[in-house]
Amino acid sequence: MLPLDVGFVQTDPWVVIDLFRSRATLEAEILVLRQQINVLRRANPKRLPFGSIDRLILGGVCRLVPKMYDALAIVRPDTVIRWHRAGFRAYWRWKSRRRRGRPPVSLEVRGLIREMSLANPLWGAPRLHGELLKLGIDIGQTSVAKYMARRRGPPSQAWKTFLRNHADGIVAMDLFVVPTISFRLLYGLLIMGHGRRQVLWLGVTAHPTAEWIANQLTEACGWEQIPRYLIRDRDGAYGEIFIRRVRSIGIRDRPTSPRSPWQNAYAERLIGSIRRECLDHIVVFSERHLRHVLLCYLDYYNGTRTHLSLNKDAPISRAVETAGRIICRPILGGLHHEYDRI
């Protein structure tokens, strides 16, 4: 095929000249060329190789001018039609090729979507998608639904969330004994809120009667911010007068089971903190002295002391100070210290 290719290239410049040649000369040349093709076919009966350009030219010309099928000598018309159909399929395969889809979602965003879906079981894909858009993360809603955590059952809040939702309306109270220097027994009354573990009241008396406890509860809670539930033990000091006062205020009294201090765990733990951090290091002289010490510790506990359950914050939230000189103030005679910036 090399001589034909070379001859084809050599005769390309003569295509324009052929337009001005006589018809008889062109027919004679066509006859000579056909005869040479017949000789080549007899000498090389095997299948001739055709390149992509050859197939494109032959298929295109025959498609535009159907009469040229009769001029085909080294290839059958069915082959040219097959080439055309193959080119048609290749064209539409290229036309309908898969284009680049959505950009990939980073591992950080995937983890954030999973974390948000686990922390908010009541949120669906639209809600999560809205939150991500507000955070400046451009992502599709279907991608958010794809990477959300799958749940087997219907969404439900965790026990931790359930208890926190009810903690603000619960107060706990308990009595604890403090001996003085003369071995006299004094009684301290602790009233605390479950919401932020804040100490609402610390009272001191030598004779804890039901009327005195009822008055202390009224002073601690008042008549405006009344808690919903009251947790206490079954001490005999909580008499009928105290129970009637609780009912008249509108508080639901929930005494614990007998010999079950763990049911009032927050108050028991706070009494232990008072003993470990304050009373175990002080000798109490009198009822007035004990009241003064407990009030100082109350201010320190509510406004300064950090708590693990509050993410290292105080019950009365402390602001983070970053500027100024750090100063130290002693509390309870230097038993504890408070650090601030000025």
Stockholm file with secondary structure:
# STOCKHOLM 1.0

chainA/1-342         MLPLDVGFVQTDPWVVIDLFRSRATLEAEILVLRQQINVLRRANPKRLPFGSIDRLILGGVCRLVPKMYDALAIVRPDTVIRWHRAGFRAYWRWKSRRRRGRPPVSLEVRGLIREMSLANPLWGAPRLHGELLKLGIDIGQTSVAKYMARRRGPPSQAWKTFLRNHADGIVAMDLFVVPTISFRLLYGLLIMGHGRRQVLWLGVTAHPTAEWIANQLTEACGWEQIPRYLIRDRDGAYGEIFIRRVRSIGIRDRPTSPRSPWQNAYAERLIGSIRRECLDHIVVFSERHLRHVLLCYLDYYNGTRTHLSLNKDAPISRAVETAGRIICRPILGGLHHEYDRI
#=GR chainA/1-342 SS CHHHHHHHHHHGGGHHHHTTSCHHHHHHHHHHHHHHHHHHHHHCCSCCCCCHHHHHHHHHHHHHCGGGGGGCCSSCHHHHHHHHHHHHHHHHHHHTCCCCCSCCCCHHHHHHHHHHHHHCTTCCHHHHHHHHHHTTCCCCHHHHHHHSCCCSSCCCCCHHHHHHHHHTTEEEEEEEEEECTTSCEEEEEEEEESSSCCEEEEEEESSCCHHHHHHHHHHHHTTTSCCSEEEECCCTTSCHHHHHHHHHHTCEEEECCTTCGGGGHHHHHHHHHHHHHTGGGCCCCSHHHHHHHHHHHHHHHHHTCCBGGGTSBCSSCCCCCCSSCEEEEEETTTTEEEEEEC
#=GC SS_cons         CHHHHHHHHHHGGGHHHHTTSCHHHHHHHHHHHHHHHHHHHHHCCSCCCCCHHHHHHHHHHHHHCGGGGGGCCSSCHHHHHHHHHHHHHHHHHHHTCCCCCSCCCCHHHHHHHHHHHHHCTTCCHHHHHHHHHHTTCCCCHHHHHHHSCCCSSCCCCCHHHHHHHHHTTEEEEEEEEEECTTSCEEEEEEEEESSSCCEEEEEEESSCCHHHHHHHHHHHHTTTSCCSEEEECCCTTSCHHHHHHHHHHTCEEEECCTTCGGGGHHHHHHHHHHHHHTGGGCCCCSHHHHHHHHHHHHHHHHHTCCBGGGTSBCSSCCCCCCSSCEEEEEETTTTEEEEEEC
//
